[in-house]
């Protein structure tokens, strides 16, 4: 009985750790499954623009088949020209009018924008604390009656800072002296040399309008249906025709030269500071081609037979010519013969 009671007590003690481990595993699996649906805590928003450059922490997301850039705390944004738009995670947007350079920082549930150049137009609808830092002035947006905050902060071509509170108020504070001024709603001022003592009316000098979100239409639904008899017949006929044409007309084989490069083995010397280079004279380039055989014709070439023209026989010569006297044999050329011939020429009758 004692042994049985001890084993039962051990079994009861072992069940409790197993149950705790199972609950812990289930909690970890649930947290891992829910993590992709929620953005990271340092996410600022999705940026979109025609000409933007983002460096630092960021991530890519695919929305309706398009890749989007998600800014995170510490991202550095440059807009060389044109405009850009940041859709905040908590709701609202930031329009950037270039050329502009800024950085975003999110910590403790508040968003800080460090603006170096350019103009930004901020619209925040929730209770997200928003601070805008410039080299000399700090601007903090203040909601009026729990409404949205709409503020514009930027620099003009001369370097003067313009601040406009469209909805809500803006608290301005100098970075060095700590002097602060509250700009009421609908206020529009110029700040020269970072001094709040000499504020001047801007009268809408800086301009940067909010951009409307680009609506991406959802893809049309696809409705499937059964193919009709004519469509099935046409599909089968087209498949047969394509198969027959592919079988009858095989693609011609292309004979192209094959090039091979033979290089000497690489040498690595651990003791040498500079590794020896390959001698280009040891590189061999081989070109392989297929030589076509020489065409040799054997046989006889026969042309069209041409009738031979037989010349007419020569006319017969007159009998007188045929029976004419034969030419005398040449006499011996002597001195006596010469005198005789000369005399005969003088007196032909004497001959």
Legacy VTK file of the C-alpha trace (Angstrom):
# vtk DataFile Version 3.0
C-alpha trace
ASCII
DATASET POLYDATA
POINTS 351 float
0.000 0.000 0.000
2.821 2.392 0.716
4.389 1.897 -2.678
1.061 2.455 -4.440
0.375 5.704 -2.579
3.810 7.074 -3.389
3.470 6.357 -7.123
0.047 8.051 -7.244
1.452 11.123 -5.529
4.316 11.275 -8.025
1.894 11.036 -10.943
-0.180 13.903 -9.562
2.943 16.056 -9.197
4.056 15.258 -12.789
0.720 16.254 -14.364
1.011 19.896 -13.235
4.338 20.686 -15.030
3.068 19.016 -18.190
-0.061 21.172 -18.158
2.023 24.334 -17.673
4.271 23.414 -20.581
1.247 22.781 -22.820
-0.297 26.159 -21.902
3.018 27.934 -22.537
3.417 26.290 -25.975
-0.135 27.258 -26.920
0.517 30.867 -25.899
3.731 30.996 -27.938
1.998 29.547 -30.999
-0.847 32.051 -30.671
1.597 34.963 -30.345
3.580 33.796 -33.368
0.412 33.456 -35.435
-0.817 36.918 -34.443
2.535 38.633 -34.978
2.414 38.948 -38.821
-1.026 40.616 -38.667
0.224 43.449 -36.438
2.977 45.839 -37.619
6.126 46.142 -35.505
5.916 48.711 -32.698
8.504 50.971 -34.389
6.586 51.135 -37.696
5.902 54.681 -38.893
3.936 54.277 -42.123
3.989 53.363 -45.796
5.726 55.818 -48.145
4.827 56.286 -51.788
6.228 58.679 -54.391
7.665 58.982 -57.870
11.192 59.993 -56.801
12.187 58.910 -53.282
15.288 57.486 -51.616
15.021 55.648 -48.291
17.940 54.480 -46.155
18.014 52.925 -42.723
15.494 50.572 -41.106
12.595 49.673 -43.403
10.644 46.695 -44.722
8.720 45.793 -47.864
5.066 44.796 -48.057
2.901 43.628 -50.963
-0.501 45.338 -51.163
-2.826 44.409 -54.049
0.090 43.019 -56.025
2.263 46.138 -55.511
5.320 46.353 -53.258
5.219 49.135 -50.667
8.000 50.503 -48.456
7.215 50.568 -44.725
9.219 53.185 -42.831
10.480 52.278 -39.394
12.064 54.260 -36.617
15.370 55.700 -37.833
14.536 55.798 -41.553
16.107 58.592 -43.594
14.025 59.902 -46.517
15.136 62.041 -49.463
12.773 63.450 -52.100
14.935 64.997 -54.868
11.926 66.351 -56.766
8.175 66.114 -56.860
6.106 64.970 -53.903
5.814 61.933 -51.639
3.192 60.661 -49.215
3.497 58.762 -45.926
0.381 56.995 -44.629
0.826 56.748 -40.855
0.083 53.489 -39.059
-2.057 55.239 -36.427
-4.028 57.161 -39.062
-3.288 60.358 -40.932
-0.663 61.272 -43.481
2.451 63.319 -44.137
2.892 65.008 -47.515
6.478 65.865 -48.512
7.237 68.516 -51.151
10.718 68.251 -52.579
13.493 68.806 -52.746
13.347 67.631 -49.141
15.382 65.663 -46.601
14.012 64.354 -43.308
14.292 61.530 -40.779
11.585 59.823 -38.716
11.932 58.536 -35.150
9.271 56.722 -33.136
9.790 56.126 -29.442
7.457 55.823 -26.470
4.346 56.118 -28.635
5.348 59.549 -30.039
6.531 60.421 -33.546
9.390 62.849 -34.174
10.283 64.255 -37.600
13.705 65.829 -38.090
13.286 68.183 -41.067
16.454 69.409 -42.743
15.184 70.888 -46.033
11.905 71.043 -47.903
8.301 71.390 -46.731
5.982 68.883 -45.028
2.210 68.986 -44.513
1.068 66.835 -41.581
-2.484 65.621 -40.845
-2.970 63.576 -37.665
-6.458 62.438 -36.722
-5.681 60.358 -33.613
-3.942 61.148 -30.344
-0.432 60.420 -31.664
2.047 62.960 -30.183
3.897 64.655 -33.059
7.043 66.787 -32.833
8.857 68.441 -35.722
12.517 69.347 -35.221
14.462 71.772 -37.408
18.059 72.940 -36.908
16.882 75.885 -34.712
13.159 75.493 -33.948
11.070 72.719 -32.402
7.360 72.575 -33.326
4.842 70.550 -31.270
1.297 70.080 -32.572
-1.535 70.678 -30.076
-5.088 69.410 -30.644
-7.985 71.789 -30.031
-11.088 70.176 -28.559
-9.849 66.683 -29.446
-10.035 67.458 -33.164
-7.496 66.593 -35.866
-4.194 68.430 -36.217
-3.247 69.935 -39.569
0.121 71.728 -39.699
2.606 72.861 -42.348
6.305 73.384 -41.629
9.000 74.108 -44.184
11.645 76.380 -45.634
11.434 78.737 -48.606
14.134 79.459 -51.186
15.763 82.118 -48.971
16.083 79.738 -45.994
13.369 81.375 -43.877
11.121 78.992 -41.943
7.362 79.125 -42.477
4.854 77.602 -40.036
1.104 77.319 -40.562
-1.530 75.896 -38.192
-4.532 74.993 -40.328
-6.328 72.994 -37.610
-5.170 72.879 -34.039
-2.344 74.927 -32.526
1.442 74.687 -32.758
3.851 75.353 -29.918
7.165 76.771 -31.195
10.315 76.586 -29.087
13.878 77.707 -29.763
16.454 74.952 -29.483
19.127 77.090 -27.776
17.306 79.560 -25.536
14.176 77.529 -24.751
11.894 80.488 -25.550
8.466 79.276 -26.672
5.485 80.778 -28.487
2.043 79.258 -29.050
0.795 79.720 -32.612
-3.043 79.595 -32.563
-5.247 77.885 -35.080
-5.228 79.523 -38.562
-1.890 81.181 -37.709
0.681 81.599 -40.506
4.095 83.085 -39.678
7.662 83.494 -40.980
10.685 82.848 -38.731
13.996 84.482 -39.704
17.340 83.252 -38.322
15.557 80.951 -35.852
14.399 83.837 -33.624
10.837 83.923 -32.276
11.028 87.596 -31.324
10.440 88.929 -34.834
7.589 86.871 -36.247
6.069 88.014 -39.526
2.966 86.986 -41.360
3.664 84.472 -44.109
0.327 84.901 -45.936
0.493 81.436 -47.517
4.044 81.777 -48.808
4.953 78.084 -48.376
2.694 75.633 -50.208
2.427 71.855 -49.890
-0.995 70.300 -50.393
-2.139 67.011 -48.977
-2.269 64.207 -51.504
-5.284 62.035 -52.012
-4.719 58.341 -51.563
-4.581 56.413 -54.810
-7.517 54.063 -54.874
-6.510 50.667 -56.222
-9.592 48.951 -57.651
-9.944 45.340 -56.551
-9.579 42.734 -59.261
-12.877 41.777 -60.909
-14.333 38.486 -59.736
-13.811 35.524 -62.016
-16.914 33.512 -62.856
-16.310 30.021 -64.172
-18.723 28.199 -66.474
-18.820 25.018 -68.459
-17.535 25.127 -72.025
-20.105 24.722 -74.785
-19.932 21.969 -77.392
-18.681 24.390 -80.075
-15.915 25.735 -77.821
-14.814 22.213 -76.883
-14.788 21.186 -80.570
-12.775 24.248 -81.571
-10.292 23.630 -78.762
-9.766 20.004 -79.809
-9.401 20.989 -83.490
-6.887 23.715 -82.685
-4.859 21.332 -80.490
-4.729 18.731 -83.286
-3.739 21.316 -85.887
-0.954 22.664 -83.687
0.302 19.116 -82.990
0.333 18.228 -86.687
2.085 21.442 -87.694
4.694 20.882 -84.986
5.244 17.299 -86.211
5.433 18.255 -89.910
7.583 21.317 -89.520
10.312 20.543 -86.996
12.387 23.525 -86.053
15.602 23.712 -88.066
18.726 22.857 -86.174
21.014 25.813 -85.813
24.674 25.082 -86.234
26.674 27.592 -84.268
30.320 27.506 -83.236
31.151 26.452 -79.689
33.761 28.420 -77.786
35.735 27.019 -74.861
38.232 28.840 -72.671
40.961 26.870 -70.938
42.713 28.693 -68.106
45.588 27.618 -65.898
44.740 26.687 -62.298
44.624 29.430 -59.709
47.470 29.616 -57.240
47.073 30.858 -53.670
50.110 31.626 -51.549
49.296 32.311 -47.901
52.702 33.896 -47.291
52.477 36.353 -50.202
50.826 39.728 -49.667
49.844 39.989 -53.314
48.678 36.850 -55.087
50.296 36.095 -58.456
48.196 36.927 -61.467
47.376 34.592 -64.327
49.596 34.858 -67.374
47.312 35.777 -70.284
49.551 33.808 -72.636
48.489 30.613 -70.872
44.805 31.156 -71.665
43.636 29.096 -74.634
40.496 29.845 -76.629
39.139 26.893 -78.605
36.517 27.346 -81.300
34.656 24.237 -82.393
32.848 24.285 -85.725
31.450 21.638 -88.043
33.195 21.621 -91.424
30.850 21.096 -94.321
31.949 18.392 -96.845
33.188 19.454 -100.286
30.622 18.881 -103.051
31.999 16.706 -105.904
29.887 16.116 -109.028
30.489 12.997 -111.142
28.965 12.340 -114.593
28.677 13.862 -118.066
26.965 17.042 -119.080
25.203 16.808 -122.440
24.006 19.858 -124.282
21.557 20.327 -127.173
22.789 18.739 -130.449
23.666 21.343 -133.126
23.428 20.385 -136.884
26.823 20.635 -138.638
26.864 22.798 -141.750
28.784 21.093 -144.617
30.554 23.611 -146.866
29.767 23.290 -150.656
32.389 21.561 -152.834
34.741 23.884 -154.737
33.903 24.570 -158.422
35.893 22.635 -161.019
38.685 24.634 -162.718
38.653 25.080 -166.526
40.358 22.450 -168.582
42.683 24.996 -169.998
43.962 25.791 -166.606
44.269 22.129 -165.747
46.043 21.388 -169.014
48.242 24.443 -168.993
51.979 24.200 -169.485
54.017 23.144 -166.599
56.371 25.716 -165.192
59.918 25.308 -166.449
62.496 24.163 -164.110
64.642 26.911 -162.865
67.901 27.114 -164.867
71.252 27.078 -163.335
72.228 30.539 -162.297
75.569 30.958 -164.095
77.319 33.831 -165.818
76.663 32.394 -169.289
72.978 31.940 -168.605
72.775 35.527 -167.413
74.307 36.861 -170.653
72.020 34.654 -172.692
68.922 35.824 -170.896
69.962 39.435 -171.296
70.396 38.999 -175.049
67.039 37.294 -175.357
65.426 40.220 -173.601
66.968 42.603 -176.118
66.108 40.613 -179.208
63.253 38.348 -178.438
62.922 37.193 -182.115
66.391 35.699 -182.124
65.338 33.228 -179.457
LINES 1 352
351 0 1 2 3 4 5 6 7 8 9 10 11 12 13 14 15 16 17 18 19 20 21 22 23 24 25 26 27 28 29 30 31 32 33 34 35 36 37 38 39 40 41 42 43 44 45 46 47 48 49 50 51 52 53 54 55 56 57 58 59 60 61 62 63 64 65 66 67 68 69 70 71 72 73 74 75 76 77 78 79 80 81 82 83 84 85 86 87 88 89 90 91 92 93 94 95 96 97 98 99 100 101 102 103 104 105 106 107 108 109 110 111 112 113 114 115 116 117 118 119 120 121 122 123 124 125 126 127 128 129 130 131 132 133 134 135 136 137 138 139 140 141 142 143 144 145 146 147 148 149 150 151 152 153 154 155 156 157 158 159 160 161 162 163 164 165 166 167 168 169 170 171 172 173 174 175 176 177 178 179 180 181 182 183 184 185 186 187 188 189 190 191 192 193 194 195 196 197 198 199 200 201 202 203 204 205 206 207 208 209 210 211 212 213 214 215 216 217 218 219 220 221 222 223 224 225 226 227 228 229 230 231 232 233 234 235 236 237 238 239 240 241 242 243 244 245 246 247 248 249 250 251 252 253 254 255 256 257 258 259 260 261 262 263 264 265 266 267 268 269 270 271 272 273 274 275 276 277 278 279 280 281 282 283 284 285 286 287 288 289 290 291 292 293 294 295 296 297 298 299 300 301 302 303 304 305 306 307 308 309 310 311 312 313 314 315 316 317 318 319 320 321 322 323 324 325 326 327 328 329 330 331 332 333 334 335 336 337 338 339 340 341 342 343 344 345 346 347 348 349 350
